[in-house]
Amino acid sequence: MKIYLASASPRRTELLKQIGLSFEVLPSGVEEKITCTEPAEVVEELSRQKAADVCGRLAQRGETDFAVIGADTVVSCRGGILGKPADREDAAGMLGRLQGGSHQVYTGVTLAWKSGVRPPMYDTFSECTEVTMFPMTAEEIRAYVDSGEPMDKAGAYAIQGRCAAYIRGIRGDYNNVVGLPAGRVYQELKKRGLLL
């Protein structure tokens, strides 16, 4: 069964390659619509939209035997949801909120699969990892924003990048913070017989 990743994220691609998965990248072009406020529900909803978009496109072009992985990640801090920063000022503001405390990173994943003439099946789940950061000075925040690294990351930081200097600890799946709970994705695919 051919597997597709409905994401252009290089980090998700790298994580799936790391666990030995054979797949093709086919990013979703869906306009994201959020109808809920709880972080776990938000990422699950967005991941399902992405998976359904790619699943529909594959079915339209006549493919009948495939699986799609849709994913979305947000950071939750003191009741607020932080996605990717809009600009440098937004990135600095997010880092100012996160530094010196704890926050949660949620990644939602939807597996969509189709076999033969049957309609596609969907299964959605999410993972939450708690991250605690050391305090950052205004100068450190500015220097990190100036590096450009925060600009396409949920919460404006990359745990696997330069921001590692400010990570005090995590509770949960590290890869989830990078952008995909790769181990769980593999196990969920295996459980459904989608790795054949």
DOKESE-112723 format. One record per residue: z, x, y of N, C-alpha, C in turn; residue in three letters. Coordinates in steps of 0.02 Angstrom, whole numbers, plus 50000, padded with zeros to 5 digits. Layout:
BEGIN
ZXYZXYZXYALA/...
This chain:
BEGIN
500005004349940500005000050000500005004450062MET/499555003050108499505007050169500055004950217LYS/500385009850248500935008450295500705010450365ILE/500865006050413500695007250483501335007350525TYR/501365011850573501905012050622501655008950686LEU/501965003450707501744999750766502055002650830ALA/502025009250836502355012650893501985019050909SER/501925020550973501615026850994502135032351003ALA/502775030950987503305035750997503225041950953SER/503155047850984503115053950943503745055250904PRO/504315052850929504945053950893504965049750829ARG/504745043550832504725039450771504225042250720ARG/503665044650745503165047750701503475053750665THR/503825057950703504125063950674504655062150622GLU/505055057050636505585055050588505285052350523LEU/504745048550527504425045950466504095051550427LEU/503805056450462503515062250428504065066250394LYS/504635066850427505205070750401505435068050333GLN/505405061350324505635058550260505065057950210ILE/504485060750227503925061150179503515054850173GLY/503555050450223503175044250220502445045450240LEU/501995042450204501285042650221501125036350259SER/500865037050321500755031250364500235032850417PHE/500015027550451499545028250506499865025150567GLU/499765028150625500025025550688499535020550717VAL/499765014450729499365009150760499815005550810LEU/499865008250872500345005450920500204998150937PRO/500734994550947500684987550969500504987451043SER/500104982451062499934981551132500234975251160GLY/500704972251123500994965851142501404966451206VAL/501374961251248501804961051307502484958651284GLU/502994962951292503664961451266503994955751305GLU/504274951051268504624945451299505324945051268LYS/505834945451311506524945151288506814938351304ILE/507084935051251507374928351261508124928251246THR/508414934151231509134934451215509464939951255CYS/510124940451250510494945251291510904950251251THR/511054948651188511434953351146510984959151126GLU/511214965451133510784971251119510454971051050PRO/510844969450998510564969250930510004964050925ALA/510114958350956509604953050954508984955050994GLU/509094958451051508534960651093508074965351054VAL/508364970551023507934975350987507614972350925VAL/507964967750892507664964350835507074960050857GLU/507164956450912506634952150938506024956350957GLU/506124961850993505574965951015505224969450957LEU/505614971650908505304974950850504874969950811SER/505104963750807504714958650772504064957050809ARG/504094956850875503484955550914502974961050902GLN/503194967250901502744972950890502444972750819LYS/502864971550769502614971350700502124965550690ALA/502284959750719501854953850712501174955050746ALA/501184958450803500564959850839500104964150795ASP/500374969550768499964974150727499764970750662VAL/500224967050632500074963350570499484958550581CYS/499494954950637498964950350653498294953850662GLY/498314959550696497694963450707497394965950641ARG/497834968250596497594970650531497294964950490LEU/497624959150491497374953350454496694951150482ALA/496624951550549495994949550580495424953950560GLN/495564960250548495024964750528494934964950452ARG/495274960250417495154959250346495574963150298GLY/496074966750323496514970550278496984965750243GLU/497104966950179497514962150139498104965350105THR/498164971850107498714975150071499004980650115ASP/499534978950154499804983750202500524981850220PHE/500864986750249501534985750277501534988650347ALA/501914985350392501964987550462502694988650478VAL/502834994150514503514995550538503504994750614ILE/503864989850640503944988950712504654991050731GLY/504744994250788505404996550808505494996350884ALA/506114995350905506274995650976506994998150983ASP/507115002251035507775005151046508015003751117THR/508645001851124508965001251189509655004451187VAL/509905006051246510585008551254511005002951286VAL/511595001951260512054996951289512665000551316SER/512804999251380513375002551413513754997451455CYS/514384996351437514824991751474514484984951488ARG/514174982251436513874975551442513174975451470GLY/512914981051492512224981251518511754984551469GLY/511124982451469510624985351425510184990051466ILE/510104996151441509695001151474509085002751430LEU/508505001451457507885003251423507655009951450GLY/506995010851457506725016951486506775016451563LYS/506925022051596506985021851669506315020451703PRO/506345016751758505735015151796505505021151837ALA/505985025251860505815031151901506405036051898ASP/506345041451936506855046751935507535044151959ARG/507525039952010508155037152037508495032751984GLU/508095028751949508355024551896508655028751840ASP/508305034251822508555038751770509225041851790ALA/509285044051851509905047051875510465041851875ALA/510315035751894510815030351892511055028951822GLY/510595028851774510785027651704511245033251679MET/511045039451692511455045151669512135045051702LEU/512165042951765512805042351800513265037351765GLY/512985031951740513385026951704513615029451636ARG/513185033351603513335035551534513805041551530LEU/513755046051578514135052351573514885051051571GLN/515225055151531515955054851528516245049051489GLY/515825045151455516085039351418515685038251354GLY/515795032351325515455030451263514975024651275SER/514445024551238513965019051240513675018051171HIS/513295012751162512995011151098512235011451103GLN/511925014151050511195014251045511005009650988VAL/510585004751004510354999850955509605000950943TYR/509425001150879508715001150861508604995350814THR/508114991150832507914985650790507284987650752GLY/507244985650690506664987150648506424980850614VAL/505774979650616505484974150578504974977050529THR/505054975250466504554976850416504134970550405LEU/503484971250412503024965650399502544968050344ALA/502434963950294501974966150242501554960350216TRP/500964962050193500494957050168500184959650104LYS/500134955350055499824957149992499364951449970SER/498714952949967498234947949947498154942349998GLY/498084936149972497944930450016498574927150043VAL/499144929250019499774926250042499904927950115ARG/500254923450152500414925150222500894931050225PRO/500914934450282501364940250287502104938350281PRO/502494943050256503214942250251503524946750304MET/504114944650329504454948550381505184949450364TYR/505454955250379506174956450373506384960850431ASP/506914958650466507134962150527507874964050521THR/508034969950545508734972250545508824976850605PHE/509454978450619509594983250673510164987850653SER/510184993550685510724998450675511025000050743GLU/511675001450742512025003350803512395009950792CYS/512305014550839512655020950838513025021850904THR/513655023850900514045025050961513995032350980GLU/513845033551045513765040351070514275041451126VAL/514615047051124515095048851177514835055151212THR/514815054851278514555060451317515105064051357MET/515015070551366515435074351411515265072251483PHE/515725073451530515565072151600514985076651624PRO/514585074051669514045077851700514135077651776MET/514035083251808514065083351882513415080451909THR/513415078651973512815076152005512255081352001ALA/512425087752006511925093052002511625093451932GLU/512055092651881511805092851812511345086851798GLU/511535081151824511105075151815510435076351849ILE/510445078851911509825080051948509385085151911ARG/509685090551886509305095651850508995092751787ALA/509375088551752509105085451691508525080751707TYR/508605076751759508065072151780507455076251800VAL/507565081751836507015086151858506625089051799ASP/506955089651741506605092351682506065087651657SER/506105081251676505615076251655505775073051588GLY/506235076051551506385073551483506625066251481GLU/507025063951529507295057151525506795051551534PRO/506205053051560505785047751588505495042751538MET/505425044451474505165039651426505665038151371ASP/506315038851388506835037851338507295032151357LYS/507475028051309507975022751321508625026051343ALA/508915023551397509535026451423509435032951461GLY/508815035151468508635041051507508895047651479ALA/508945048051412509125054551383508855055251312TYR/508785061551292508575063151224509125067151190ALA/509435064151140509985067451105509735073851070ILE/509095073851051508805079451015508505084651064GLN/508585083451129508305087951179508845091451219GLY/508705092551283509165096151327509835092551336ARG/509825086051328510445082151338510955083551283CYS/510755087051230511235088951177511825092751206ALA/511725096051263512265099851296512825095251320ALA/512695088751325513185084051352513415078951301TYR/513255079951237513455075251185514115077551154ILE/514635073651164515295075351135515315073651061ARG/515015067951043515015066050972514665059350962GLY/514535057850900514235051350883514595048350823ILE/514555041750818514805038250760514245033850734ARG/513955035750678513385031950650512805036550636GLY/512205033650633511605037150614511305040950674ASP/511275047550669510985051650723510255049850735TYR/509865048950681509155047350689509045040750725ASN/509525036250719509485029850755509465031050830ASN/509835036150854509855037750925509185040950946VAL/508885044750901508235047850915507705042350921VAL/507785036850883507315031350890507155027350828GLY/507425029450770507285025650708507795027550655LEU/508135022650625508585024150569508175025550506PRO/507905031550503507395033350453507625032250381ALA/508245034050366508505033150298508505025850278GLY/508745021550322508775014450306508065011550301ARG/507615013750344506925011350340506635012950271VAL/506735019150249506485021150183506775016850128TYR/507435015850130507765011850078507535004550078GLN/507425001850138507194994850143506474994150117GLU/506054999150131505374999050104505384999550028LEU/505805003950003505865004949931506104998649895LYS/506614995449925506914989449897506394983849888LYS/505904983749933505394978449931504764980549894ARG/504784986449864504204988749826503604990549869GLY/503734992649932503194993949979502985001349982LEU/503285005449940503135012549941502645014549886LEU/502375009849851501915011349796501275014349821LEU/
